[in-house]
Amino acid sequence: MSLILQILGLFLGVFVRTYLPYIRKLKDGKIKKFDKKYLWTAFYSIILSFVSLMFILPDYPLKELANINLVEGIKIFCTSFTFGFTWNSVLNETESFRNKKFIKK
């Protein structure tokens, strides 16, 4: 059960961070269609989220726990969601920072 919550949290965190700005920009009329480059950042975010969970939190319960209560389930889900959301934010902001031009002519 805990492994399912971790994977669901990672995917949902990355999905929310990718989808909500798209909907906002679509509503404002700034874009007309979905840019596939965001799928690559979402893919890299999922990988980085999982790797960082493995290295940063060595006591993180990555094995299947049969008897988890509601509070432990919420903690596991929220931690995974936060890692997915944060890594996607970092990659998106890095990409937008890299594309800005700082030299004025």
C-alpha positions as CSV (number, residue, x, y, z in Angstrom):
1,M,0.0,0.0,0.0
2,S,2.8,2.5,0.9
3,L,4.6,1.9,-2.4
4,I,1.4,2.7,-4.3
5,L,0.9,5.9,-2.3
6,Q,4.5,6.9,-3.1
7,I,4.2,6.3,-6.8
8,L,0.8,8.0,-6.9
9,G,2.1,11.0,-5.0
10,L,5.1,11.4,-7.3
11,F,3.0,11.2,-10.5
12,L,0.3,13.4,-9.1
13,G,2.8,16.1,-7.9
14,V,4.4,16.2,-11.3
15,F,1.1,16.2,-13.1
16,V,-0.3,19.0,-11.1
17,R,2.8,21.1,-11.6
18,T,2.7,20.5,-15.4
19,Y,-1.1,20.7,-16.0
20,L,-2.2,23.7,-13.9
21,P,0.1,26.3,-15.5
22,Y,-1.0,24.9,-18.9
23,I,-4.6,25.4,-18.1
24,R,-3.9,28.9,-16.8
25,K,-2.0,29.9,-19.9
26,L,-4.6,28.4,-22.1
27,K,-7.4,30.3,-20.4
28,D,-5.4,33.6,-20.7
29,G,-4.9,33.0,-24.4
30,K,-1.1,32.9,-24.2
31,I,-0.8,29.5,-25.8
32,K,-2.9,27.6,-28.3
33,K,-1.7,24.0,-27.7
34,F,0.4,21.9,-25.4
35,D,4.1,22.1,-25.9
36,K,5.7,18.6,-25.7
37,K,8.9,20.0,-24.0
38,Y,6.9,20.0,-20.8
39,L,6.5,16.2,-21.1
40,W,10.3,15.8,-21.1
41,T,10.6,18.0,-17.9
42,A,7.8,15.9,-16.4
43,F,9.6,12.7,-17.2
44,Y,12.9,14.0,-15.8
45,S,11.1,15.3,-12.7
46,I,9.7,11.8,-12.0
47,I,13.2,10.3,-12.3
48,L,14.8,13.0,-10.1
49,S,12.1,12.7,-7.6
50,F,12.5,9.0,-7.2
51,V,16.3,9.2,-7.1
52,S,16.2,12.0,-4.5
53,L,13.8,10.0,-2.4
54,M,16.3,7.1,-2.4
55,F,19.4,9.3,-1.5
56,I,18.0,12.0,0.7
57,L,15.7,10.0,2.8
58,P,17.4,6.6,3.5
59,D,14.8,5.7,6.1
60,Y,12.0,6.4,3.7
61,P,9.8,3.2,3.6
62,L,10.1,2.1,0.1
63,K,9.1,-1.5,0.9
64,E,5.5,-2.6,0.9
65,L,3.9,-2.1,4.3
66,A,0.8,-4.1,4.9
67,N,-0.6,-2.3,7.9
68,I,-0.3,1.5,7.6
69,N,-2.8,3.8,9.3
70,L,-4.3,6.9,7.8
71,V,-1.7,9.3,9.2
72,E,1.2,7.3,7.9
73,G,-0.5,7.1,4.5
74,I,-1.0,10.8,4.4
75,K,2.6,11.5,5.3
76,I,3.9,9.1,2.6
77,F,1.6,10.6,0.0
78,C,2.4,14.2,0.9
79,T,6.2,13.6,0.9
80,S,6.1,12.0,-2.5
81,F,3.8,14.7,-3.9
82,T,6.1,17.4,-2.6
83,F,9.2,15.8,-4.2
84,G,7.4,15.4,-7.6
85,F,6.0,19.0,-7.5
86,T,9.3,20.5,-6.3
87,W,11.5,18.8,-8.9
88,N,9.2,19.7,-11.7
89,S,9.2,23.4,-10.5
90,V,13.0,23.4,-10.3
91,L,13.3,22.0,-13.9
92,N,10.7,24.4,-15.3
93,E,12.2,27.5,-13.7
94,T,15.7,26.4,-14.8
95,E,14.4,26.0,-18.3
96,S,12.7,29.4,-18.3
97,F,15.8,31.1,-16.7
98,R,18.0,29.5,-19.4
99,N,15.9,30.9,-22.2
100,K,15.9,34.5,-21.0
101,K,18.3,36.9,-22.7
102,F,20.3,39.1,-20.4
103,I,22.3,41.1,-22.9
104,K,20.6,44.1,-24.3
105,K,21.7,45.5,-27.6
